Amino acid sequence: MPPGSLIFIMHRLFSIAAMLFMALSCQPSGSSAPVTPEPAKPEMAITAFSLSEYPGVESEIDNPSKTIYMTLPFGAKPGKATIIFETTEGVTANPESGSQVDITAPVQIFLKDGQGNASKYVLNVSVGKSTSANIRSIVNNEYLAEGKISGTDVLFTLPFGADLTSLTFTAELSAEAAASVDFSQPMDLTDPKTVVITAADGASTKEYALKAEVAPQEVAVRGVYLPAPHHSTSFSNYENAKKSIDLMDDLNFNCLFVCVWANSKIAWDSEVLMANSTYANASDANMYASYTGGSGDAVKDIIELAHAKDIKVILWFEYGFMHKIGGVNYNDPILAKHPEWIGIGNDGQPSNYNNNDFYLNSYDPEVQEFMLSLMEEALAKYPDVDGIQGDDRLPAMPRNSGYDTKTKAAYKADKGVEPPADFENAEWVRWRLDNLNAFARTMYKRLKAKKSNLCVCFAPNKYPWCEGVLMQEWPAWIKDGVVDLLTVQFYVLPTYETDVTTALGYVAANSDKNLLNPAMILKNGSKIMDKDVLIEQLQFNRSRGTNGEAQFWFDGLYTDYVQEVFRKFYPTKAAFPEF
């Protein structure tokens, strides 16, 4: 190798060593890792994103997958929304920022730069899970008692005789929330039971304490109506009567309202009816003439059978002052004897409601005395009976009534003028209402004089409808203190709760006593009340503190689901009110 070449090689080695030394001297002390360069920003990208309808809701932009994620608050209902976004410089978008799009499905946003390059982002919007961990409502299955929720305490007030050791429940929780227990499995609430509710988000929780108490024995009417025997064979003979009373006892009913007056017939051999009719013999006038077995007297046997099971019997004068349904029959034994007893309307025709229910003249002192005499005869014949009830037809009279000769004369003698042709004249209306109100007072006093602890009660229609149609001003009867129980007929299902609430208001305004036990339409023709409706009405009665209830009518009790419901609501006998 020539000397010059060797010098050149050594010079090159020295230069390389010097560069290596300088490079190494530039590394941070104690580190030999290379410096990671900052990644370059994408040339086409969405750099910021929001929805104007949801301010404060942040988005997550995943540039590698070109996906935008947004989670809306729980309860949000995605639909049309306005997208607001920013992009890298020089990029156009379709749809543009500020456009309204449907976010119920993934939204595609197309980007394009000045060189014709294209890209696509996808917006995915979801709704967050609930953080609510609440028991919204809870009902005990055995007794259909609704839990009263106060904060995190849930109190069940169960009827007298309830078993606290084996209770199941049906609960409504917050959306997608879960409970720490299976409510359908029996649990013992002799002591409070802690239940943890976990929200749909899986993190939020709330502890509830389930508690139960047993109410003292209820004092209330648990009644059912027995219509005239042509409507039901439940009491057609002694054997059927015994079976029917046994069923009432099994279901813990404590009161039977027995129809004893309908279609110009009475439920016993009546001297009063014979004296005021053309019946050839008493059995022709007895609606239970075909009754067999026992004593041969249906009412007597019903009272004895019922009392043996601690069930009260109230004699129900169903037709009251009404003569017939469908028309006037002057050959009817009563009108054949007393044709002058028929009521007359302002049109000069027999007084009626809806051209269907025709009435005897309720304003006539003779008609009133006839009715009172039938009631007093019942007390004389059945001294152990527990009560007597007037119906929506007693005392009652169609609104356009009072135009018979006797009533017009009575009004003229009192007021000095003939009754006005307008049956809605305020003074004329007031006079007729006062007449029927006086009958209610007289009825109460005379019956109480015969038996002081007798339950004297009425079953009118709802007020003020009944006054406007049938001249029944029952708030006045309550105010006069001549009502022991008020069994208003609430048979219009859609308005039941409103009607009961209104009636309770009239009762409270006129008496300090808990008088109202609503009449419920358990059976209407061949139709039995729907199970859920029956439950709802019974629950509503308890929520409003009514004095029990009464079911119309008896044969509805033969339905399996009806028995199931009453066994839950009536687990033991209630004590009947005293008078």
Secondary structure, 3 states (H helix, E strand, C coil): CCHHHHHHHHHHHHHHHHHHHHHHHCCCCCCCCCCCCCCCCCCCCEEEEEECCCCCCCEEEECCCCEEEEEECCCCCCCEEEEEEEECCCCEEECCCCCEEECCCCEEEEEECCCCCEEEEEEEEEECCCCCCCEEEEEECCCCCECEEECCEEEEEECCCCCCCCECEEEEECCCCEECCCCCCCECCCCCEEEEEECCCCCCEEEEEEEEEECCCCECEEEEEECCCCCCCCCCEHHHHHHHHHHHHHCCCCEEEEECEECCEECCCCHHHHHCCCCCCHHHHECCCCCECCCCCHHHHHHHHHHHCCCEEEEEECCCCEEEECCCCCCCHHHHHCHHHECEECCCCECEECCCEEEECCCCHHHHHHHHHHHHHHHHHCCCCCEEEECCCCCCCCCCECCCHHHHHHHHHHHCCCCCCCCCCHHHHHHHHHHHHHHHHHHHHHHHHHCCCCEEEECCECCCHHHHHHCCCHHHHHHCCCCCEECCECCCHHHHHHHHHHHHHHHHHHCCCCCECCEEECEECCEECCHHHHHHHHHHHHHHCCCEEEEECHHHHHCHHHHHHHHHHCCCCCECCCC
